[in-house]
Amino acid sequence: MQGLRPSGFPRGDENDSCSHPVRRDGLVKSIRVLRIGQRYVRDDRTLTHLCLVSRALGAEAIYLEDAEKDVTGTLEEVNRTWGGDFRATLGEPWRKVIREAKKEGRSVIHLTMYGLPIQEVLPELRALDSVLVVVGGPKVPGEVYRESDYNVAVTSQPHSEVAALAITLHEIQGGEELKRTFQKSKLRILPSPRGKRVVEN
């Protein structure tokens, strides 16, 4: 992962530290992600991207059935540098994750190109309090379809699971996740129409 700890940036004003939680009135308040399965050839780059998208777009945690510890190492470095406490759990059986999510009262949203169009169920999804969003690799077991409260498609055409997750997280939060700030960050980007502006907190 490149560009996580650039040096030589000015220090920001302490009063500008990222400490304001995103408002989610009327929207999903707690999101976790479960990645089921692994490709025939391990692709930790895809898993890392799923983690980064989950973290950046409002999820609090992700469960990975099978991944190298380097994935969690990257996330720990991202958290140290850019803030937040997003976490990844490795090796947790997916059945257990779904079962415990339901015990907590979470609704299970399974992303699949065979599901209902997200625009048709979006009002219901936004009304949920807490969710577990499930993304799958090849050959997702039929049990996942049956155990999920919603089988949702962002499109019925072949596409990337990373893209599906990003679109879903954005839609169920109504764009509020883009206002989120991350606490205890070492670096912070100042939006600029040109160039790069990064300050140290």
Backbone hydrogen bonds in HBPLUS format (Angstrom, degrees):
<---DONOR---> <-ACCEPTOR-->    atom                        ^
c    i                          cat <-CA-CA->   ^        H-A-AA   ^      H-
h    n   atom  resd res      DA  || num        DHA   H-A  angle D-A-AA Bond
n    s   type  num  typ     dist DA aas  dist angle  dist       angle   num
A0200-GLU N   A0010-PRO O   2.64 MM 190  5.96 150.6  1.72 136.1 146.6     1
A0012-GLY N   A0200-GLU O   2.33 MM 188  5.30 159.9  1.37 145.6 153.3     2
A0016-ASP N   A0013-ASP O   2.88 MM   3  5.41 159.1  1.93 115.7 122.8     3
A0017-SER N   A0014-GLU O   3.22 MM   3  5.54 161.4  2.26 115.3 115.3     4
A0027-LEU N   A0024-ARG O   2.85 MM   3  5.05 161.4  1.89 134.7 132.1     5
A0029-LYS N   A0129-ASP O   2.92 MM 100  5.52 153.1  1.99 136.9 144.4     6
A0030-SER N   A0129-ASP O   3.32 MM  99  6.72 141.1  2.48 144.1 152.1     7
A0131-VAL N   A0030-SER O   2.91 MM 101  6.39 157.5  1.96 162.9 168.7     8
A0060-GLU N   A0031-ILE O   2.86 MM  29  6.05 167.0  1.88 172.6 168.1     9
A0032-ARG N   A0131-VAL O   3.10 MM  99  6.43 151.4  2.19 146.4 155.3    10
A0133-VAL N   A0032-ARG O   2.81 MM 101  6.24 163.9  1.83 159.2 158.9    11
A0033-VAL N   A0061-ALA O   2.96 MM  28  6.31 153.7  2.03 141.9 150.5    12
A0063-TYR N   A0033-VAL O   2.79 MM  30  6.25 147.1  1.89 147.4 158.1    13
A0034-LEU N   A0133-VAL O   2.82 MM  99  6.12 158.3  1.86 154.1 155.6    14
A0135-VAL N   A0034-LEU O   2.86 MM 101  6.25 163.7  1.89 164.5 169.6    15
A0035-ARG N   A0063-TYR O   2.90 MM  28  6.14 174.7  1.90 173.9 173.5    16
A0036-ILE N   A0135-VAL O   2.86 MM  99  6.26 162.7  1.89 158.6 163.9    17
A0137-GLY N   A0036-ILE O   2.89 MM 101  6.21 143.8  2.02 157.2 168.5    18
A0047-LEU N   A0043-ASP O   3.31 MM   4  6.70 161.2  2.35 145.5 150.7    19
A0048-THR N   A0044-ASP O   2.80 MM   4  5.92 153.3  1.87 141.7 149.0    20
A0049-HIS N   A0045-ARG O   2.97 MM   4  6.24 154.6  2.03 146.1 152.9    21
A0050-LEU N   A0046-THR O   2.91 MM   4  6.23 151.4  2.00 149.7 157.7    22
A0051-CYS N   A0047-LEU O   3.01 MM   4  6.30 154.1  2.08 145.9 152.7    23
A0052-LEU N   A0048-THR O   2.88 MM   4  6.17 162.4  1.91 153.3 157.9    24
A0053-VAL N   A0049-HIS O   2.91 MM   4  5.99 164.4  1.93 150.0 154.2    25
A0054-SER N   A0050-LEU O   2.97 MM   4  6.05 159.4  2.02 142.4 148.7    26
A0055-ARG N   A0051-CYS O   2.93 MM   4  6.15 165.5  1.95 153.5 157.1    27
A0056-ALA N   A0052-LEU O   2.90 MM   4  6.01 171.8  1.90 151.6 154.3    28
A0057-LEU N   A0053-VAL O   2.95 MM   4  5.88 150.3  2.04 148.0 154.9    29
A0059-ALA N   A0054-SER O   2.87 MM   5  5.10 148.4  1.97 161.6 155.9    30
A0062-ILE N   A0087-ARG O   2.99 MM  25  6.55 145.9  2.11 151.8 162.2    31
A0089-THR N   A0062-ILE O   2.92 MM  27  6.40 156.6  1.98 156.8 164.6    32
A0064-LEU N   A0089-THR O   2.83 MM  25  6.10 170.9  1.84 166.5 168.8    33
A0091-GLY N   A0064-LEU O   2.85 MM  27  6.26 131.7  2.08 154.9 164.0    34
A0071-VAL N   A0068-GLU O   3.07 MM   3  5.83 156.0  2.13 117.7 123.0    35
A0073-GLY N   A0069-LYS O   2.96 MM   4  6.27 150.1  2.05 147.2 156.9    36
A0074-THR N   A0070-ASP O   2.94 MM   4  6.16 150.6  2.03 145.1 150.9    37
A0075-LEU N   A0071-VAL O   3.17 MM   4  6.51 157.5  2.22 145.6 151.5    38
A0076-GLU N   A0072-THR O   2.92 MM   4  6.15 155.8  1.98 148.5 154.7    39
A0077-GLU N   A0073-GLY O   3.11 MM   4  6.35 153.3  2.19 143.7 150.4    40
A0078-VAL N   A0074-THR O   2.92 MM   4  6.21 155.0  1.98 148.6 156.1    41
A0079-ASN N   A0075-LEU O   2.85 MM   4  6.11 163.2  1.88 154.1 157.9    42
A0080-ARG N   A0076-GLU O   2.99 MM   4  6.20 159.5  2.03 145.0 150.5    43
A0081-THR N   A0077-GLU O   2.99 MM   4  6.13 155.0  2.05 147.1 153.7    44
A0082-TRP N   A0078-VAL O   2.69 MM   4  5.61 169.0  1.71 159.1 163.0    45
A0083-GLY N   A0079-ASN O   2.81 MM   4  4.65 133.4  2.03 126.3 130.7    46
A0186-LYS N   A0081-THR O   2.88 MM 105  4.93 139.4  2.05 116.1 129.1    47
A0187-LEU N   A0081-THR O   2.95 MM 106  5.94 157.6  2.01 174.2 168.2    48
A0084-GLY N   A0183-GLN O   2.91 MM  99  5.36 153.2  1.98 150.9 154.2    49
A0096-LYS N   A0093-PRO O   3.08 MM   3  5.41 119.3  2.47 104.5 118.5    50
A0097-VAL N   A0093-PRO O   3.10 MM   4  6.47 157.4  2.15 153.4 160.2    51
A0098-ILE N   A0094-TRP O   2.99 MM   4  6.20 167.7  2.00 155.3 157.4    52
A0099-ARG N   A0095-ARG O   2.89 MM   4  6.02 162.3  1.92 147.3 153.2    53
A0100-GLU N   A0096-LYS O   2.89 MM   4  6.02 165.6  1.91 151.9 155.4    54
A0101-ALA N   A0097-VAL O   2.91 MM   4  6.02 149.0  2.00 143.1 152.4    55
A0102-LYS N   A0098-ILE O   3.02 MM   4  6.25 158.0  2.07 151.2 155.8    56
A0103-LYS N   A0099-ARG O   3.10 MM   4  6.38 149.6  2.19 142.2 150.9    57
A0104-GLU N   A0100-GLU O   3.05 MM   4  6.29 140.9  2.21 140.6 150.2    58
A0104-GLU N   A0101-ALA O   3.15 MM   3  5.12 125.5  2.46  92.8 106.6    59
A0106-ARG N   A0101-ALA O   2.88 MM   5  5.23 157.0  1.94 156.9 149.2    60
A0105-GLY N   A0102-LYS O   2.95 MM   3  4.93 150.0  2.05  98.8 108.5    61
A0107-SER N   A0130-SER O   3.06 MM  23  6.50 163.4  2.09 145.9 144.7    62
A0132-LEU N   A0107-SER O   2.86 MM  25  6.17 152.6  1.94 154.5 156.9    63
A0149-ASP N   A0108-VAL O   2.93 MM  41  5.17 132.9  2.16 126.7 140.9    64
A0150-TYR N   A0108-VAL O   3.05 MM  42  6.43 147.7  2.16 162.9 165.4    65
A0109-ILE N   A0132-LEU O   2.86 MM  23  6.11 165.3  1.88 154.4 159.3    66
A0134-VAL N   A0109-ILE O   2.72 MM  25  5.97 166.7  1.73 152.2 156.2    67
A0110-HIS N   A0150-TYR O   2.77 MM  40  6.06 168.3  1.79 170.8 167.3    68
A0152-VAL N   A0110-HIS O   2.80 MM  42  6.04 161.4  1.83 159.8 166.3    69
A0111-LEU N   A0134-VAL O   2.89 MM  23  6.05 175.1  1.89 170.0 168.8    70
A0112-THR N   A0152-VAL O   2.80 MM  40  5.81 162.7  1.83 147.3 153.3    71
A0115-GLY N   A0112-THR O   3.11 MM   3  5.47 170.4  2.12 117.4 119.2    72
A0116-LEU N   A0151-ASN O   2.89 MM  35  6.32 150.6  1.98 152.7 142.9    73
A0153-ALA N   A0116-LEU O   2.80 MM  37  5.50 165.5  1.82 141.0 139.8    74
A0120-GLU N   A0117-PRO O   2.91 MM   3  5.54 147.8  2.02 117.1 126.3    75
A0118-ILE N   A0153-ALA O   2.88 MM  35  5.63 144.2  2.01 161.5 155.2    76
A0121-VAL N   A0118-ILE O   3.21 MM   3  5.41 134.9  2.42 101.7 113.0    77
A0122-LEU N   A0118-ILE O   2.91 MM   4  5.68 117.1  2.31 149.6 164.7    78
A0124-GLU N   A0121-VAL O   3.05 MM   3  5.48 119.9  2.43 110.3 124.4    79
A0125-LEU N   A0121-VAL O   3.03 MM   4  6.32 159.3  2.08 154.4 161.1    80
A0126-ARG N   A0122-LEU O   2.91 MM   4  6.08 163.2  1.94 162.2 165.0    81
A0127-ALA N   A0124-GLU O   3.17 MM   3  5.24 136.9  2.37  96.6 108.7    82
A0128-LEU N   A0125-LEU O   3.19 MM   3  5.45 160.0  2.23 107.2 113.3    83
A0144-VAL N   A0141-PRO O   3.00 MM   3  5.68 147.1  2.11 116.8 124.3    84
A0145-TYR N   A0142-GLY O   3.07 MM   3  5.34 120.5  2.44 102.9 116.4    85
A0146-ARG N   A0142-GLY O   3.21 MM   4  6.61 154.3  2.28 148.2 155.4    86
A0147-GLU N   A0143-GLU O   2.81 MM   4  5.96 154.3  1.88 151.8 158.7    87
A0148-SER N   A0144-VAL O   3.06 MM   4  5.99 134.2  2.28 142.0 151.4    88
A0164-ALA N   A0160-SER O   3.00 MM   4  6.30 159.3  2.04 147.5 153.4    89
A0165-LEU N   A0161-GLU O   2.99 MM   4  6.11 158.1  2.04 142.1 147.4    90
A0166-ALA N   A0162-VAL O   3.01 MM   4  6.23 164.7  2.03 149.1 153.2    91
A0167-ILE N   A0163-ALA O   2.96 MM   4  6.15 169.8  1.97 156.6 158.9    92
A0168-THR N   A0164-ALA O   3.00 MM   4  6.10 162.4  2.03 146.8 152.2    93
A0169-LEU N   A0165-LEU O   2.90 MM   4  6.07 172.5  1.91 159.9 161.4    94
A0170-HIS N   A0166-ALA O   3.03 MM   4  6.15 159.2  2.08 147.0 153.1    95
A0171-GLU N   A0167-ILE O   2.91 MM   4  6.07 162.3  1.94 152.0 156.8    96
A0172-ILE N   A0168-THR O   2.94 MM   4  6.07 173.3  1.95 162.0 163.0    97
A0175-GLY N   A0170-HIS O   3.18 MM   5  5.37 148.4  2.28 155.8 157.0    98
A0174-GLY N   A0171-GLU O   3.15 MM   3  5.08 161.4  2.19 102.2 107.7    99
A0176-GLU N   A0173-GLN O   3.01 MM   3  5.64 164.1  2.03 125.6 127.1   100
A0178-LEU N   A0175-GLY O   3.16 MM   3  5.78 157.7  2.22 114.9 120.9   101
A0179-LYS N   A0176-GLU O   3.02 MM   3  5.56 162.4  2.05 115.5 121.1   102
A0180-ARG N   A0177-GLU O   3.22 MM   3  5.27 160.9  2.26 103.5 109.0   103
A0201-ASN N   A0186-LYS O   2.90 MM  15  5.23 155.7  1.96 125.7 133.5   104
A0188-ARG N   A0199-VAL O   2.86 MM  11  5.39 143.2  1.99 155.3 164.0   105
A0199-VAL N   A0188-ARG O   2.86 MM  11  5.39 165.3  1.88 158.0 160.5   106
A0190-LEU N   A0197-ARG O   2.79 MM   7  5.26 169.9  1.80 148.7 152.3   107
